[in-house]
């Protein structure tokens, strides 16, 4: 499912939500949760791969490039 937001709006949404959950979630968890809500197709493409940021404190440049290129 594609949400009609830009990649930049997606990143803004990630920052907004992470600010709320930063004490309990890693940044990668927030990134992946928001990605799942707005671009399920891309989230499923990275789930369980080296690009999956779910358990990371940071999102790698490779992951960001992969997501942005498929936006």
PQR file of N, CA, C, O and H, with PARSE charges and radii, in Angstrom:
ATOM      1  N   UNK A   1       0.829  -1.178   0.000 -0.4000 1.5000
ATOM      2  CA  UNK A   1       0.000   0.000   0.000 -0.0000 2.0000
ATOM      3  C   UNK A   1       0.880   1.251   0.000  0.5500 1.7000
ATOM      4  O   UNK A   1       1.841   1.335   0.765 -0.5500 1.4000
ATOM      5  N   UNK A   2       0.563   2.190  -0.831 -0.4000 1.5000
ATOM      6  CA  UNK A   2       1.310   3.438  -0.891 -0.0000 2.0000
ATOM      7  C   UNK A   2       0.498   4.549  -0.243  0.5500 1.7000
ATOM      8  O   UNK A   2      -0.659   4.784  -0.591 -0.5500 1.4000
ATOM      9  H   UNK A   2      -0.217   2.121  -1.452  0.4000 1.0000
ATOM     10  N   UNK A   3       1.123   5.214   0.690 -0.4000 1.5000
ATOM     11  CA  UNK A   3       0.532   6.410   1.279 -0.0000 2.0000
ATOM     12  C   UNK A   3       1.004   7.571   0.405  0.5500 1.7000
ATOM     13  O   UNK A   3       2.112   7.518  -0.128 -0.5500 1.4000
ATOM     14  H   UNK A   3       2.063   5.023   0.973  0.4000 1.0000
ATOM     15  N   UNK A   4       0.226   8.573   0.251 -0.4000 1.5000
ATOM     16  CA  UNK A   4       0.590   9.689  -0.615 -0.0000 2.0000
ATOM     17  C   UNK A   4       1.417  10.737   0.115  0.5500 1.7000
ATOM     18  O   UNK A   4       1.067  11.918   0.112 -0.5500 1.4000
ATOM     19  H   UNK A   4      -0.674   8.616   0.683  0.4000 1.0000
ATOM     20  N   UNK A   5       2.496  10.319   0.731 -0.4000 1.5000
ATOM     21  CA  UNK A   5       3.404  11.277   1.345 -0.0000 2.0000
ATOM     22  C   UNK A   5       4.750  11.152   0.662  0.5500 1.7000
ATOM     23  O   UNK A   5       5.088  10.101   0.117 -0.5500 1.4000
ATOM     24  H   UNK A   5       2.780   9.360   0.733  0.4000 1.0000
ATOM     25  N   UNK A   6       5.504  12.216   0.694 -0.4000 1.5000
ATOM     26  CA  UNK A   6       6.839  12.201   0.095 -0.0000 2.0000
ATOM     27  C   UNK A   6       7.814  11.482   1.036  0.5500 1.7000
ATOM     28  O   UNK A   6       7.524  11.253   2.210 -0.5500 1.4000
ATOM     29  H   UNK A   6       5.229  13.070   1.136  0.4000 1.0000
ATOM     30  N   UNK A   7       8.957  11.143   0.489 -0.4000 1.5000
ATOM     31  CA  UNK A   7       9.998  10.522   1.302 -0.0000 2.0000
ATOM     32  C   UNK A   7      10.406  11.473   2.432  0.5500 1.7000
ATOM     33  O   UNK A   7      10.640  11.037   3.559 -0.5500 1.4000
ATOM     34  H   UNK A   7       9.193  11.330  -0.465  0.4000 1.0000
ATOM     35  N   UNK A   8      10.489  12.751   2.132 -0.4000 1.5000
ATOM     36  CA  UNK A   8      10.868  13.742   3.146 -0.0000 2.0000
ATOM     37  C   UNK A   8       9.818  13.818   4.261  0.5500 1.7000
ATOM     38  O   UNK A   8      10.169  13.942   5.434 -0.5500 1.4000
ATOM     39  H   UNK A   8      10.298  13.105   1.217  0.4000 1.0000
ATOM     40  N   UNK A   9       8.533  13.745   3.898 -0.4000 1.5000
ATOM     41  CA  UNK A   9       7.473  13.728   4.910 -0.0000 2.0000
ATOM     42  C   UNK A   9       7.546  12.461   5.756  0.5500 1.7000
ATOM     43  O   UNK A   9       7.267  12.490   6.954 -0.5500 1.4000
ATOM     44  H   UNK A   9       8.248  13.644   2.945  0.4000 1.0000
ATOM     45  N   UNK A  10       7.917  11.366   5.135 -0.4000 1.5000
ATOM     46  CA  UNK A  10       8.115  10.119   5.871 -0.0000 2.0000
ATOM     47  C   UNK A  10       9.187  10.310   6.940  0.5500 1.7000
ATOM     48  O   UNK A  10       8.990   9.928   8.093 -0.5500 1.4000
ATOM     49  H   UNK A  10       8.144  11.342   4.161  0.4000 1.0000
ATOM     50  N   UNK A  11      10.323  10.902   6.558 -0.4000 1.5000
ATOM     51  CA  UNK A  11      11.401  11.119   7.525 -0.0000 2.0000
ATOM     52  C   UNK A  11      10.974  12.049   8.647  0.5500 1.7000
ATOM     53  O   UNK A  11      11.352  11.847   9.801 -0.5500 1.4000
ATOM     54  H   UNK A  11      10.483  11.213   5.621  0.4000 1.0000
ATOM     55  N   UNK A  12      10.190  13.064   8.317 -0.4000 1.5000
ATOM     56  CA  UNK A  12       9.665  13.961   9.349 -0.0000 2.0000
ATOM     57  C   UNK A  12       8.759  13.205  10.312  0.5500 1.7000
ATOM     58  O   UNK A  12       8.799  13.438  11.520 -0.5500 1.4000
ATOM     59  H   UNK A  12       9.883  13.228   7.380  0.4000 1.0000
ATOM     60  N   UNK A  13       7.949  12.310   9.783 -0.4000 1.5000
ATOM     61  CA  UNK A  13       7.056  11.512  10.625 -0.0000 2.0000
ATOM     62  C   UNK A  13       7.862  10.587  11.532  0.5500 1.7000
ATOM     63  O   UNK A  13       7.525  10.406  12.702 -0.5500 1.4000
ATOM     64  H   UNK A  13       7.916  12.121   8.802  0.4000 1.0000
ATOM     65  N   UNK A  14       8.927  10.005  10.986 -0.4000 1.5000
ATOM     66  CA  UNK A  14       9.799   9.147  11.804 -0.0000 2.0000
ATOM     67  C   UNK A  14      10.370   9.952  12.967  0.5500 1.7000
ATOM     68  O   UNK A  14      10.333   9.499  14.111 -0.5500 1.4000
ATOM     69  H   UNK A  14       9.200  10.152  10.035  0.4000 1.0000
ATOM     70  N   UNK A  15      10.896  11.140  12.684 -0.4000 1.5000
ATOM     71  CA  UNK A  15      11.472  11.984  13.749 -0.0000 2.0000
ATOM     72  C   UNK A  15      10.424  12.348  14.795  0.5500 1.7000
ATOM     73  O   UNK A  15      10.698  12.316  15.995 -0.5500 1.4000
ATOM     74  H   UNK A  15      10.926  11.508  11.755  0.4000 1.0000
ATOM     75  N   UNK A  16       9.232  12.690  14.338 -0.4000 1.5000
ATOM     76  CA  UNK A  16       8.152  13.067  15.261 -0.0000 2.0000
ATOM     77  C   UNK A  16       7.808  11.913  16.200  0.5500 1.7000
ATOM     78  O   UNK A  16       7.720  12.096  17.415 -0.5500 1.4000
ATOM     79  H   UNK A  16       9.010  12.716  13.363  0.4000 1.0000
ATOM     80  N   UNK A  17       7.615  10.729  15.630 -0.4000 1.5000
ATOM     81  CA  UNK A  17       7.250   9.579  16.461 -0.0000 2.0000
ATOM     82  C   UNK A  17       8.409   9.121  17.331  0.5500 1.7000
ATOM     83  O   UNK A  17       8.207   8.702  18.471 -0.5500 1.4000
ATOM     84  H   UNK A  17       7.686  10.580  14.644  0.4000 1.0000
ATOM     85  N   UNK A  18       9.611   9.199  16.803 -0.4000 1.5000
ATOM     86  CA  UNK A  18      10.738   8.747  17.614 -0.0000 2.0000
ATOM     87  C   UNK A  18      10.932   9.643  18.831  0.5500 1.7000
ATOM     88  O   UNK A  18      11.336   9.173  19.894 -0.5500 1.4000
ATOM     89  H   UNK A  18       9.775   9.539  15.878  0.4000 1.0000
ATOM     90  N   UNK A  19      10.649  10.913  18.680 -0.4000 1.5000
ATOM     91  CA  UNK A  19      10.736  11.823  19.824 -0.0000 2.0000
ATOM     92  C   UNK A  19       9.818  11.338  20.959  0.5500 1.7000
ATOM     93  O   UNK A  19      10.157  11.469  22.135 -0.5500 1.4000
ATOM     94  H   UNK A  19      10.321  11.295  17.817  0.4000 1.0000
ATOM     95  N   UNK A  20       8.666  10.783  20.599 -0.4000 1.5000
ATOM     96  CA  UNK A  20       7.713  10.285  21.598 -0.0000 2.0000
ATOM     97  C   UNK A  20       8.153   8.959  22.221  0.5500 1.7000
ATOM     98  O   UNK A  20       7.861   8.705  23.390 -0.5500 1.4000
ATOM     99  H   UNK A  20       8.391  10.676  19.644  0.4000 1.0000
ATOM    100  N   UNK A  21       8.849   8.114  21.459 -0.4000 1.5000
ATOM    101  CA  UNK A  21       9.178   6.762  21.907 -0.0000 2.0000
ATOM    102  C   UNK A  21      10.664   6.525  22.163  0.5500 1.7000
ATOM    103  O   UNK A  21      11.071   5.384  22.385 -0.5500 1.4000
ATOM    104  H   UNK A  21       9.086   8.321  20.510  0.4000 1.0000
ATOM    105  N   UNK A  22      11.481   7.580  22.137 -0.4000 1.5000
ATOM    106  CA  UNK A  22      12.930   7.402  22.203 -0.0000 2.0000
ATOM    107  C   UNK A  22      13.415   6.709  23.472  0.5500 1.7000
ATOM    108  O   UNK A  22      14.507   6.141  23.479 -0.5500 1.4000
ATOM    109  H   UNK A  22      11.150   8.506  21.957  0.4000 1.0000
ATOM    110  N   UNK A  23      12.638   6.742  24.531 -0.4000 1.5000
ATOM    111  CA  UNK A  23      13.065   6.085  25.765 -0.0000 2.0000
ATOM    112  C   UNK A  23      12.811   4.584  25.761  0.5500 1.7000
ATOM    113  O   UNK A  23      13.366   3.854  26.582 -0.5500 1.4000
ATOM    114  H   UNK A  23      11.751   7.203  24.526  0.4000 1.0000
ATOM    115  N   UNK A  24      11.968   4.121  24.829 -0.4000 1.5000
ATOM    116  CA  UNK A  24      11.639   2.692  24.810 -0.0000 2.0000
ATOM    117  C   UNK A  24      11.951   2.005  23.480  0.5500 1.7000
ATOM    118  O   UNK A  24      12.089   0.782  23.440 -0.5500 1.4000
ATOM    119  H   UNK A  24      11.517   4.714  24.162  0.4000 1.0000
ATOM    120  N   UNK A  25      12.063   2.761  22.406 -0.4000 1.5000
ATOM    121  CA  UNK A  25      12.313   2.170  21.079 -0.0000 2.0000
ATOM    122  C   UNK A  25      13.646   2.648  20.534  0.5500 1.7000
ATOM    123  O   UNK A  25      14.047   3.792  20.749 -0.5500 1.4000
ATOM    124  H   UNK A  25      11.951   3.754  22.439  0.4000 1.0000
ATOM    125  N   UNK A  26      14.326   1.758  19.825 -0.4000 1.5000
ATOM    126  CA  UNK A  26      15.503   2.164  19.072 -0.0000 2.0000
ATOM    127  C   UNK A  26      15.023   2.950  17.856  0.5500 1.7000
ATOM    128  O   UNK A  26      13.886   2.780  17.414 -0.5500 1.4000
ATOM    129  H   UNK A  26      14.000   0.829  19.650  0.4000 1.0000
ATOM    130  N   UNK A  27      15.881   3.807  17.317 -0.4000 1.5000
ATOM    131  CA  UNK A  27      15.486   4.609  16.161 -0.0000 2.0000
ATOM    132  C   UNK A  27      15.051   3.722  14.993  0.5500 1.7000
ATOM    133  O   UNK A  27      14.094   4.038  14.286 -0.5500 1.4000
ATOM    134  H   UNK A  27      16.804   3.945  17.675  0.4000 1.0000
ATOM    135  N   UNK A  28      15.757   2.622  14.800 -0.4000 1.5000
ATOM    136  CA  UNK A  28      15.416   1.707  13.707 -0.0000 2.0000
ATOM    137  C   UNK A  28      14.025   1.110  13.856  0.5500 1.7000
ATOM    138  O   UNK A  28      13.344   0.869  12.860 -0.5500 1.4000
ATOM    139  H   UNK A  28      16.534   2.365  15.375  0.4000 1.0000
ATOM    140  N   UNK A  29      13.599   0.871  15.087 -0.4000 1.5000
ATOM    141  CA  UNK A  29      12.240   0.364  15.313 -0.0000 2.0000
ATOM    142  C   UNK A  29      11.206   1.382  14.874  0.5500 1.7000
ATOM    143  O   UNK A  29      10.222   1.038  14.219 -0.5500 1.4000
ATOM    144  H   UNK A  29      14.152   1.067  15.896  0.4000 1.0000
ATOM    145  N   UNK A  30      11.430   2.630  15.235 -0.4000 1.5000
ATOM    146  CA  UNK A  30      10.504   3.687  14.843 -0.0000 2.0000
ATOM    147  C   UNK A  30      10.476   3.822  13.326  0.5500 1.7000
ATOM    148  O   UNK A  30       9.405   3.902  12.725 -0.5500 1.4000
ATOM    149  H   UNK A  30      12.229   2.909  15.767  0.4000 1.0000
ATOM    150  N   UNK A  31      11.645   3.847  12.712 -0.4000 1.5000
ATOM    151  CA  UNK A  31      11.764   3.971  11.262 -0.0000 2.0000
ATOM    152  C   UNK A  31      10.976   2.855  10.574  0.5500 1.7000
ATOM    153  O   UNK A  31      10.203   3.112   9.651 -0.5500 1.4000
ATOM    154  H   UNK A  31      12.516   3.783  13.201  0.4000 1.0000
ATOM    155  N   UNK A  32      11.176   1.623  11.026 -0.4000 1.5000
ATOM    156  CA  UNK A  32      10.508   0.493  10.394 -0.0000 2.0000
ATOM    157  C   UNK A  32       9.000   0.516  10.642  0.5500 1.7000
ATOM    158  O   UNK A  32       8.226   0.185   9.744 -0.5500 1.4000
ATOM    159  H   UNK A  32      11.804   1.414  11.776  0.4000 1.0000
ATOM    160  N   UNK A  33       8.576   0.898  11.833 -0.4000 1.5000
ATOM    161  CA  UNK A  33       7.143   0.961  12.135 -0.0000 2.0000
ATOM    162  C   UNK A  33       6.442   1.996  11.260  0.5500 1.7000
ATOM    163  O   UNK A  33       5.361   1.738  10.730 -0.5500 1.4000
ATOM    164  H   UNK A  33       9.205   1.167  12.562  0.4000 1.0000
ATOM    165  N   UNK A  34       7.054   3.157  11.111 -0.4000 1.5000
ATOM    166  CA  UNK A  34       6.453   4.193  10.264 -0.0000 2.0000
ATOM    167  C   UNK A  34       6.484   3.745   8.807  0.5500 1.7000
ATOM    168  O   UNK A  34       5.510   3.937   8.079 -0.5500 1.4000
ATOM    169  H   UNK A  34       7.933   3.367  11.541  0.4000 1.0000
ATOM    170  N   UNK A  35       7.585   3.156   8.381 -0.4000 1.5000
ATOM    171  CA  UNK A  35       7.678   2.648   7.011 -0.0000 2.0000
ATOM    172  C   UNK A  35       6.579   1.626   6.744  0.5500 1.7000
ATOM    173  O   UNK A  35       5.951   1.654   5.686 -0.5500 1.4000
ATOM    174  H   UNK A  35       8.377   3.000   8.972  0.4000 1.0000
ATOM    175  N   UNK A  36       6.344   0.734   7.685 -0.4000 1.5000
ATOM    176  CA  UNK A  36       5.290  -0.270   7.538 -0.0000 2.0000
ATOM    177  C   UNK A  36       3.922   0.391   7.395  0.5500 1.7000
ATOM    178  O   UNK A  36       3.073  -0.093   6.647 -0.5500 1.4000
ATOM    179  H   UNK A  36       6.855   0.711   8.545  0.4000 1.0000
ATOM    180  N   UNK A  37       3.709   1.486   8.105 -0.4000 1.5000
ATOM    181  CA  UNK A  37       2.396   2.136   8.050 -0.0000 2.0000
ATOM    182  C   UNK A  37       2.164   2.917   6.760  0.5500 1.7000
ATOM    183  O   UNK A  37       1.019   3.093   6.345 -0.5500 1.4000
ATOM    184  H   UNK A  37       4.400   1.879   8.713  0.4000 1.0000
ATOM    185  N   UNK A  38       3.240   3.389   6.118 -0.4000 1.5000
ATOM    186  CA  UNK A  38       3.048   4.201   4.916 -0.0000 2.0000
ATOM    187  C   UNK A  38       3.468   3.519   3.621  0.5500 1.7000
ATOM    188  O   UNK A  38       2.939   3.839   2.556 -0.5500 1.4000
ATOM    189  H   UNK A  38       4.170   3.246   6.455  0.4000 1.0000
ATOM    190  N   UNK A  39       4.417   2.577   3.695 -0.4000 1.5000
ATOM    191  CA  UNK A  39       4.874   1.867   2.500 -0.0000 2.0000
ATOM    192  C   UNK A  39       5.151   0.405   2.863  0.5500 1.7000
ATOM    193  O   UNK A  39       6.299  -0.023   2.977 -0.5500 1.4000
ATOM    194  H   UNK A  39       4.847   2.317   4.560  0.4000 1.0000
ATOM    195  N   UNK A  40       4.079  -0.328   3.036 -0.4000 1.5000
ATOM    196  CA  UNK A  40       4.179  -1.742   3.402 -0.0000 2.0000
ATOM    197  C   UNK A  40       5.037  -2.509   2.407  0.5500 1.7000
ATOM    198  O   UNK A  40       5.783  -3.408   2.795 -0.5500 1.4000
ATOM    199  H   UNK A  40       3.147   0.020   2.944  0.4000 1.0000
ATOM    200  N   UNK A  41       4.938  -2.165   1.134 -0.4000 1.5000
ATOM    201  CA  UNK A  41       5.696  -2.870   0.101 -0.0000 2.0000
ATOM    202  C   UNK A  41       7.204  -2.761   0.335  0.5500 1.7000
ATOM    203  O   UNK A  41       7.927  -3.747   0.190 -0.5500 1.4000
ATOM    204  H   UNK A  41       4.332  -1.435   0.819  0.4000 1.0000
ATOM    205  N   UNK A  42       7.675  -1.578   0.691 -0.4000 1.5000
ATOM    206  CA  UNK A  42       9.107  -1.401   0.940 -0.0000 2.0000
ATOM    207  C   UNK A  42       9.506  -2.062   2.255  0.5500 1.7000
ATOM    208  O   UNK A  42      10.564  -2.686   2.343 -0.5500 1.4000
ATOM    209  H   UNK A  42       7.088  -0.777   0.809  0.4000 1.0000
ATOM    210  N   UNK A  43       8.671  -1.928   3.266 -0.4000 1.5000
ATOM    211  CA  UNK A  43       8.965  -2.560   4.560 -0.0000 2.0000
ATOM    212  C   UNK A  43       9.105  -4.073   4.391  0.5500 1.7000
ATOM    213  O   UNK A  43      10.011  -4.680   4.962 -0.5500 1.4000
ATOM    214  H   UNK A  43       7.812  -1.421   3.195  0.4000 1.0000
ATOM    215  N   UNK A  44       8.222  -4.673   3.621 -0.4000 1.5000
ATOM    216  CA  UNK A  44       8.299  -6.128   3.402 -0.0000 2.0000
ATOM    217  C   UNK A  44       9.538  -6.501   2.595  0.5500 1.7000
ATOM    218  O   UNK A  44      10.091  -7.587   2.770 -0.5500 1.4000
ATOM    219  H   UNK A  44       7.486  -4.180   3.158  0.4000 1.0000
ATOM    220  N   UNK A  45       9.974  -5.611   1.717 -0.4000 1.5000
ATOM    221  CA  UNK A  45      11.171  -5.884   0.920 -0.0000 2.0000
ATOM    222  C   UNK A  45      12.440  -5.903   1.769  0.5500 1.7000
ATOM    223  O   UNK A  45      13.407  -6.576   1.411 -0.5500 1.4000
ATOM    224  H   UNK A  45       9.525  -4.729   1.574  0.4000 1.0000
ATOM    225  N   UNK A  46      12.454  -5.173   2.893 -0.4000 1.5000
ATOM    226  CA  UNK A  46      13.657  -5.143   3.735 -0.0000 2.0000
ATOM    227  C   UNK A  46      13.539  -5.992   5.005  0.5500 1.7000
ATOM    228  O   UNK A  46      14.535  -6.221   5.691 -0.5500 1.4000
ATOM    229  H   UNK A  46      11.668  -4.627   3.184  0.4000 1.0000
ATOM    230  N   UNK A  47      12.350  -6.451   5.312 -0.4000 1.5000
ATOM    231  CA  UNK A  47      12.158  -7.241   6.541 -0.0000 2.0000
ATOM    232  C   UNK A  47      13.095  -8.463   6.548  0.5500 1.7000
ATOM    233  O   UNK A  47      13.094  -9.264   5.613 -0.5500 1.4000
ATOM    234  H   UNK A  47      11.541  -6.265   4.754  0.4000 1.0000
ATOM    235  N   UNK A  48      13.880  -8.585   7.605 -0.4000 1.5000
ATOM    236  CA  UNK A  48      14.753  -9.738   7.777 -0.0000 2.0000
ATOM    237  C   UNK A  48      16.002  -9.734   6.913  0.5500 1.7000
ATOM    238  O   UNK A  48      16.723 -10.731   6.877 -0.5500 1.4000
ATOM    239  H   UNK A  48      13.881  -7.934   8.364  0.4000 1.0000
ATOM    240  N   UNK A  49      16.278  -8.634   6.214 -0.4000 1.5000
ATOM    241  CA  UNK A  49      17.489  -8.529   5.397 -0.0000 2.0000
ATOM    242  C   UNK A  49      18.505  -7.649   6.123  0.5500 1.7000
ATOM    243  O   UNK A  49      18.249  -7.158   7.222 -0.5500 1.4000
ATOM    244  H   UNK A  49      15.693  -7.824   6.243  0.4000 1.0000
ATOM    245  N   UNK A  50      19.658  -7.460   5.488 -0.4000 1.5000
ATOM    246  CA  UNK A  50      20.667  -6.573   6.070 -0.0000 2.0000
ATOM    247  C   UNK A  50      20.171  -5.135   6.155  0.5500 1.7000
ATOM    248  O   UNK A  50      20.693  -4.351   6.948 -0.5500 1.4000
ATOM    249  H   UNK A  50      19.866  -7.858   4.595  0.4000 1.0000
ATOM    250  N   UNK A  51      19.178  -4.779   5.358 -0.4000 1.5000
ATOM    251  CA  UNK A  51      18.622  -3.426   5.394 -0.0000 2.0000
ATOM    252  C   UNK A  51      17.594  -3.224   6.509  0.5500 1.7000
ATOM    253  O   UNK A  51      17.188  -2.092   6.772 -0.5500 1.4000
ATOM    254  H   UNK A  51      18.755  -5.416   4.714  0.4000 1.0000
ATOM    255  N   UNK A  52      17.174  -4.288   7.158 -0.4000 1.5000
ATOM    256  CA  UNK A  52      16.160  -4.173   8.213 -0.0000 2.0000
ATOM    257  C   UNK A  52      16.757  -3.439   9.424  0.5500 1.7000
ATOM    258  O   UNK A  52      17.676  -3.951  10.064 -0.5500 1.4000
ATOM    259  H   UNK A  52      17.504  -5.208   6.944  0.4000 1.0000
ATOM    260  N   UNK A  53      16.240  -2.245   9.741 -0.4000 1.5000
ATOM    261  CA  UNK A  53      16.816  -1.453  10.830 -0.0000 2.0000
ATOM    262  C   UNK A  53      16.180  -1.698  12.196  0.5500 1.7000
ATOM    263  O   UNK A  53      16.502  -0.996  13.155 -0.5500 1.4000
ATOM    264  H   UNK A  53      15.493  -1.829   9.222  0.4000 1.0000
ATOM    265  N   UNK A  54      15.302  -2.658  12.301 -0.4000 1.5000
ATOM    266  CA  UNK A  54      14.462  -2.810  13.492 -0.0000 2.0000
ATOM    267  C   UNK A  54      15.210  -2.867  14.820  0.5500 1.7000
ATOM    268  O   UNK A  54      14.697  -2.381  15.828 -0.5500 1.4000
ATOM    269  H   UNK A  54      15.040  -3.228  11.522  0.4000 1.0000
ATOM    270  N   UNK A  55      16.387  -3.437  14.847 -0.4000 1.5000
ATOM    271  CA  UNK A  55      17.091  -3.601  16.116 -0.0000 2.0000
ATOM    272  C   UNK A  55      18.331  -2.721  16.202  0.5500 1.7000
ATOM    273  O   UNK A  55      19.261  -3.010  16.955 -0.5500 1.4000
ATOM    274  H   UNK A  55      16.804  -3.832  14.028  0.4000 1.0000
ATOM    275  N   UNK A  56      18.333  -1.645  15.423 -0.4000 1.5000
ATOM    276  CA  UNK A  56      19.513  -0.785  15.356 -0.0000 2.0000
ATOM    277  C   UNK A  56      19.208   0.608  15.909  0.5500 1.7000
ATOM    278  O   UNK A  56      18.077   1.092  15.856 -0.5500 1.4000
ATOM    279  H   UNK A  56      17.578  -1.410  14.811  0.4000 1.0000
ATOM    280  N   UNK A  57      20.254   1.228  16.438 -0.4000 1.5000
ATOM    281  CA  UNK A  57      20.120   2.587  16.949 -0.0000 2.0000
ATOM    282  C   UNK A  57      20.122   3.620  15.822  0.5500 1.7000
ATOM    283  O   UNK A  57      19.619   4.732  15.984 -0.5500 1.4000
ATOM    284  H   UNK A  57      21.172   0.836  16.481  0.4000 1.0000
ATOM    285  N   UNK A  58      20.691   3.240  14.688 -0.4000 1.5000
ATOM    286  CA  UNK A  58      20.768   4.135  13.529 -0.0000 2.0000
ATOM    287  C   UNK A  58      20.322   3.371  12.291  0.5500 1.7000
ATOM    288  O   UNK A  58      20.384   2.142  12.247 -0.5500 1.4000
ATOM    289  H   UNK A  58      21.100   2.336  14.556  0.4000 1.0000
ATOM    290  N   UNK A  59      19.873   4.114  11.292 -0.4000 1.5000
ATOM    291  CA  UNK A  59      19.528   3.540  10.003 -0.0000 2.0000
ATOM    292  C   UNK A  59      20.729   3.779   9.091  0.5500 1.7000
ATOM    293  O   UNK A  59      21.189   4.910   8.939 -0.5500 1.4000
ATOM    294  H   UNK A  59      19.823   5.112  11.328  0.4000 1.0000
ATOM    295  N   UNK A  60      21.228   2.705   8.491 -0.4000 1.5000
ATOM    296  CA  UNK A  60      22.423   2.833   7.665 -0.0000 2.0000
ATOM    297  C   UNK A  60      22.145   3.620   6.392  0.5500 1.7000
ATOM    298  O   UNK A  60      21.004   3.736   5.946 -0.5500 1.4000
ATOM    299  H   UNK A  60      20.854   1.786   8.615  0.4000 1.0000
ATOM    300  N   UNK A  61      23.201   4.149   5.828 -0.4000 1.5000
ATOM    301  CA  UNK A  61      23.081   4.877   4.566 -0.0000 2.0000
ATOM    302  C   UNK A  61      22.571   3.948   3.468  0.5500 1.7000
ATOM    303  O   UNK A  61      21.789   4.361   2.612 -0.5500 1.4000
ATOM    304  H   UNK A  61      24.128   4.055   6.190  0.4000 1.0000
ATOM    305  N   UNK A  62      23.018   2.686   3.497 -0.4000 1.5000
ATOM    306  CA  UNK A  62      22.555   1.715   2.513 -0.0000 2.0000
ATOM    307  C   UNK A  62      21.057   1.479   2.598  0.5500 1.7000
ATOM    308  O   UNK A  62      20.378   1.368   1.577 -0.5500 1.4000
ATOM    309  H   UNK A  62      23.653   2.351   4.193  0.4000 1.0000
ATOM    310  N   UNK A  63      20.545   1.405   3.818 -0.4000 1.5000
ATOM    311  CA  UNK A  63      19.104   1.221   4.006 -0.0000 2.0000
ATOM    312  C   UNK A  63      18.346   2.455   3.522  0.5500 1.7000
ATOM    313  O   UNK A  63      17.335   2.333   2.830 -0.5500 1.4000
ATOM    314  H   UNK A  63      21.096   1.495   4.647  0.4000 1.0000
ATOM    315  N   UNK A  64      18.830   3.631   3.882 -0.4000 1.5000
ATOM    316  CA  UNK A  64      18.157   4.847   3.433 -0.0000 2.0000
ATOM    317  C   UNK A  64      18.159   4.939   1.910  0.5500 1.7000
ATOM    318  O   UNK A  64      17.151   5.321   1.316 -0.5500 1.4000
ATOM    319  H   UNK A  64      19.651   3.730   4.444  0.4000 1.0000
ATOM    320  N   UNK A  65      19.267   4.597   1.276 -0.4000 1.5000
ATOM    321  CA  UNK A  65      19.334   4.630  -0.186 -0.0000 2.0000
ATOM    322  C   UNK A  65      18.370   3.624  -0.803  0.5500 1.7000
ATOM    323  O   UNK A  65      17.707   3.925  -1.796 -0.5500 1.4000
ATOM    324  H   UNK A  65      20.086   4.286   1.759  0.4000 1.0000
ATOM    325  N   UNK A  66      18.291   2.430  -0.218 -0.4000 1.5000
ATOM    326  CA  UNK A  66      17.386   1.396  -0.718 -0.0000 2.0000
ATOM    327  C   UNK A  66      15.938   1.875  -0.636  0.5500 1.7000
ATOM    328  O   UNK A  66      15.189   1.767  -1.607 -0.5500 1.4000
ATOM    329  H   UNK A  66      18.829   2.186   0.588  0.4000 1.0000
ATOM    330  N   UNK A  67      15.550   2.398   0.511 -0.4000 1.5000
ATOM    331  CA  UNK A  67      14.169   2.865   0.719 -0.0000 2.0000
ATOM    332  C   UNK A  67      13.874   4.033  -0.213  0.5500 1.7000
ATOM    333  O   UNK A  67      12.850   4.039  -0.897 -0.5500 1.4000
ATOM    334  H   UNK A  67      16.159   2.486   1.300  0.4000 1.0000
ATOM    335  N   UNK A  68      14.755   5.010  -0.242 -0.4000 1.5000
ATOM    336  CA  UNK A  68      14.498   6.197  -1.069 -0.0000 2.0000
ATOM    337  C   UNK A  68      14.411   5.831  -2.553  0.5500 1.7000
ATOM    338  O   UNK A  68      13.596   6.405  -3.275 -0.5500 1.4000
ATOM    339  H   UNK A  68      15.586   5.004   0.313  0.4000 1.0000
ATOM    340  N   UNK A  69      15.215   4.907  -3.010 -0.4000 1.5000
ATOM    341  CA  UNK A  69      15.206   4.545  -4.433 -0.0000 2.0000
ATOM    342  C   UNK A  69      13.923   3.844  -4.849  0.5500 1.7000
ATOM    343  O   UNK A  69      13.584   3.817  -6.033 -0.5500 1.4000
ATOM    344  H   UNK A  69      15.876   4.440  -2.423  0.4000 1.0000
ATOM    345  N   UNK A  70      13.206   3.276  -3.883 -0.4000 1.5000
ATOM    346  CA  UNK A  70      11.961   2.575  -4.189 -0.0000 2.0000
ATOM    347  C   UNK A  70      10.725   3.405  -3.873  0.5500 1.7000
ATOM    348  O   UNK A  70       9.599   2.956  -4.088 -0.5500 1.4000
ATOM    349  H   UNK A  70      13.481   3.298  -2.922  0.4000 1.0000
ATOM    350  N   UNK A  71      10.934   4.613  -3.363 -0.4000 1.5000
ATOM    351  CA  UNK A  71       9.828   5.454  -2.981 -0.0000 2.0000
ATOM    352  C   UNK A  71       9.007   5.818  -4.197  0.5500 1.7000
ATOM    353  O   UNK A  71       8.013   6.535  -4.079 -0.5500 1.4000
ATOM    354  H   UNK A  71      11.848   4.977  -3.188  0.4000 1.0000
TER
END
